[in-house]
Amino acid sequence: MKAFRILASLAAALALVAGAPGASAQTVLTMSSWVPPSHSLTRDVLGVWAKQVEAATNGRVKFEMLPKHPSAPPGTFDAVRDGLVDVSFVTASYTPARHPLPLMAELPGAGATAEINSVAFSRIHWKYFQPANEYKGVKLLGVFTHGPGQIFSVKKPVNSVADLAGMKIRTGGGIAEASAKALGASAFVKPAPESYELLSSGIADGTFFPIESIKSFNLDKVVKYATFFPGGFYSSSFGFFMNEDKWNKLSKQDQDAILSVSGEPLARLAGKSWDAADRGGLDALKAANVTIIEASPAFVADVRQRTAPLVQEWIKSANAKGVDGAKAWAEYQDELKKVAAGK
């Protein structure tokens, strides 16, 4: 009888602990990345954001990084929607027909840094694109871009549009592919992690990439020339999202906590991390004695003229989705200036 009373007391004590404030069950969500663990997207964006969420929810929501991404990069949206992984990201470049609105941030000649472009893009997305439900089927948490995309080549320098004629250029698709084709290159689409093999084997003569990719994918060992265009020949826009069912199962308190470190704060975090990585990529270029070419005014003018139709095509595609493309594009230009000025 005495033993029974002791067990009953222990059970009551455990019940009190379980019901005590702060003792709510912990939710562990899976996360994955299709770029290497050392890449800034994995380490400094997903990893840092996950820690921010854990802090904001007082440890109630945590993330577990999967050792292997469950799909090919272009299939990431479906992988998250279908529950193969709870949180990940995808670039609109890989699914341009599915996500035409984010391609706005990929058009040539945007801002000087990833932070400027990411924050400006985020503001336009939540105002104009989110109502169009571009990411239906998942819970979108943020959008951002990488740094200005430049040209890196193996066999010859690119000093003019004429130099690009017939060059086999690897791109991520979307605007990058369209931009390369508008400049006369023979563009094709392959995921970023395959770039080293493509360049070292001669399958590609060059690639469109942000500067950080030189270090992230060890391209300093193979590229010989880099051509820098103000604001980039293109960019890549990213969507960062969660499985909708998992989101709906979270408490309102935890949802609000997650949103507090998402949206524009996430865009700024991603932009800053990419800018830091771009600086590392530039250091790697210099250390490898890669020839760096700044696009001449004549080259810049030629590129802008040849890629101008891409803007008009995007405006038409936005209009078809029920978004005033011309208005969104004009406001994006204004936001780029505001963010660059610290506003």
N, C-alpha and C positions, 0 to 999 in steps of 0.2 A: 504493500500500500504506500509505504514511504517512497519507494522507487517510482511508483506511478505519479505521486505528487511532484517529484523532482522533474520527471519528463514533461509533465504538464506545465510546470513553471518555465522550463526551457522553451517549450513550444510557444508559450505566450510571449516570452522575451523576443524570440525570433520574429514573431508576428509584428511586435511593436517596431522592431528595427526595419522590417520590410516596409512598414507603413510610414516610417519617419520621413520628414522633408529631405529631399536630395537623394533619396534612395530609389528613385525611379529607374526602370530598366534601361540599360544602355542599348542603343541601336548601332550596329556595325554594318556599314555599307561598303560594297566593293567599288574599287576605282581602277582604271587601267589607262595606259598611254601607248600609242603606237610609235612613239619615238623612244630612244634609249633612256635608261634611268638617269644618265648623266646630262641629258638635254635639259635646257632651262625650262622648257614647258613641263617636263615631268618633275624636276627637282624644285624649281623656284615658283612655279604657278600652281600645279596640282598639289604638290607637297605642302607649300606654304598656306594655300587656301584651306586645305584639310585641317591644318593646325589652328587656323583662325576659326573655323567652324567648331572644332572641339572646344576652344576657349569660349566662344560665344554661347555655346549650349551647356557650359559647365560640365563638359565631358559626357553629356548624354548622347551625342552623335559622334562617332568615330569612323575612320575609313581604313580599309585594308587594301593595299595595292596588289593587284594580281601579278604574278610573275610573268605572265604572257598575255598579250592582248588577244581577246577571243575572236577577232575577225580581221580581215584585210582592212587597211585604213578607210577606204571608201564605204565600208559596211558598218562603220561605227554607230551611225544614227540608229540603224536597225538593231544592232547589238544592244544598245541601251534601251530602246523601245521594247524589245522582246525579253529583256531581263537577263541577258547573258552577262552583263556588268551593270552596276547601278549608276555610275558617274563616269563620263568621259567627254571627249571633245572631237569635233571634226571640222575640217576646213571646207568652206563652200566650193572651193576650187575642184574638189573631188566629186561633188554632186551638183554641178551648175544648173542642170535642168530642174532639180528638186528644190534648190534654194537660190533663186535668181536675185532676190532683193539684197542679200549681203554682198553680192558681187560689186555693189557700188563702191565699197571700201577697197576693192582690188584694182580699180582703174588707175592708169599711170599718173605720176606727178602729184601725189598727195602731200602730206606733211613731211617734215624732216626727220621725225622720230616715230617709233612704235607707240610711245605714250601719247603723243599728239593725235595720231591716227586712231588709236584704240578708244580714247575718251570721246573724241568727236563722233566716231562711228557709233559708240554706245548710246550717245544722246539721240542720234538720229534713229537708231534702231527702236528704242523704247517709245519714241514719239510717233514714228511713221510705220515701222515694219512689224512691230509686235501685234498690232491690231489685225494685220493680215494673216496671223497665225502660221507664220512660215515654218515654225518648228512644232507643228501639231503632232501629238503622240508622245512627246517628252516634256519635261519641265525645264524650260530654258532658264539658266541662271546668269548667263553673261555672254557678251560678245567682245571680241578684240581682234587686233591684227598683229602681224609680225612687222619687223622694220622694213624700210624701203627695199624692194627686191631689185637686185642688180644682175648683170651678166658676168659669168665666169667662163672662161674658155681655155682650151688645152693647146691647140695648134697655132692659133693666130690671134692677134689683138683685134678688138672691135672698136674702131674709131669713128665709124659712120654706119648709116643704114646699109650702104653698099656692101660693107664687110659681112653683114649678116646673111646675105643672099645665099640660100641653099644650105646654110649651116644646120646641122642636126642638133637641136636644142631641146634638152629635157625640161619639161615644165610640170607643174602640179595640176594643170588643167584650168578651166575657167578663163578668167581674164588674162592670166599669164600666157596661156596657150594662144588665145586670140590676139594678144599683143605681139607675141613672137611671130605669128603668121602675118600680121599686118605689116611687120617690118621685113618680111621676105624670108624669114627663117623656115626651115623644115622642122616644125615643132611636133613633139609627141608627148604623151602623158605617162608618167611613172611616179609612184610614191617616192617621197624624199629619201627614205632609208636605202633605196637602190642606187642612189646617185654615184657613189664611189665606183661601183662595179661598171656602171654604164660609161663613165668617163675613162676609167683605167683600161677598159677593153676596147675603146674606140667606137662603141655603139653610139655614143653622144660626143659631139664636138664641144659642147658647152652646156651650161645649165642656167636657169633663172633661179636665184635664191636670195634670201636676206644674207647679210654678211656673216651672221653668227653660224650659219650652216657650214662655213669653211672649217670651223673647229669641231662642231657637233658631229659632222660626218667625215672628218679627217681628209677633207678635200685639199688642204694645203699641200698634201703629198702628190697631187696630180694636176691641179690647175696651174696655169702659167700667167694668165692675164685676167684682170678684173676691170670692168667698165662701170663707173658710177654715174647715175643719172639723178638729178635733183628730185627728191620725192619718190624715186624709184621708177623702174619701167613697169612695175605692177606691185601689188601687195597680195597678201592672202588674209581672208577674214575667217575667223573661227567662231563656232558656237560651242558653248560649254553647258552641258545639261545633265539631268538626272532622270532615271526611270520614273514615270508618272505615278505608278502604283506605290512605289516606295515613298515618293514625296507625299502622297495623299495619306499615308499611314503615320506620318510624323505629326506630332502635336502642333497646334497653332503657335505655341511658344517657340518650338524649335524651328518651325518654318520661318518665323519672323527673324529669329537669330541668324539663320543661314542667309536670308535675304539681306541682312545688314552688312554682310561682307561680300555680297555678290553685286550684280549690276555694275554701276560705274566704279566702285572700289575695286572690283575684280578686273575691270578693264584697265584701270591705272596700274594695278599690281602686275598684270601681264605685260603691259607696255613697258614699264620700268625694267622688268626682268629681261625683256627682249633687247632693250637698248643696252643693258649691261653686257648681254651676250654678244651683241653686235660689236661692242668695243673689244671684246676678247677675240672675236673673229678677225677684226682689223689688225690686231696685234699678231695673230697667226699668219695673216697675209704678208705682213712686213717681215716677220721672222723667216718666212719661206722665200723671201725676195720675189714675190709675185709682182709683176708689173701692173701698177694701178693707173688707170686712165680716167680723167675727169671729162665727161661729155662736153664737147665744145658747144658754143651757142648755136652754131649751124646744125649740129647733130640734134640738140634739144628741140630746135624749131621743127626739124624734119620729123622727129618722133611724134611730137605733139600733133602735127598735121595728119600724119598717117594713122594715128590712133584716135583722133577726134570722133570718127564714126562709132567707136565703141561706146562712148558716152551716150550718144543718141540711141543706140540699140538698147542700152540699159534702161534709159528713160521709157522707151516703148514697152519693155518687159515689165517695168514697175507699174506703168499705167494699166497693163493687162491684169495685174494682180490687185487693182483697185487703189493703188498708191499714186499720188501726184508726183511722178518721177522728177520733173523739172524743178518743182518746189523743194523736194527732198535733197536733190543734188545741189541746188543753190544754197540751201541752209547748211549742208555738209561743208561747203567751202567756207562759209561764215564761221562754223564751229571750229574748223581747223585753225583759223586765225585767232579765234578767242582762246583756245586751249594753248596755242603757241605763246600767247600774251599772258598766260597765267590765269585766265578766267575760267 
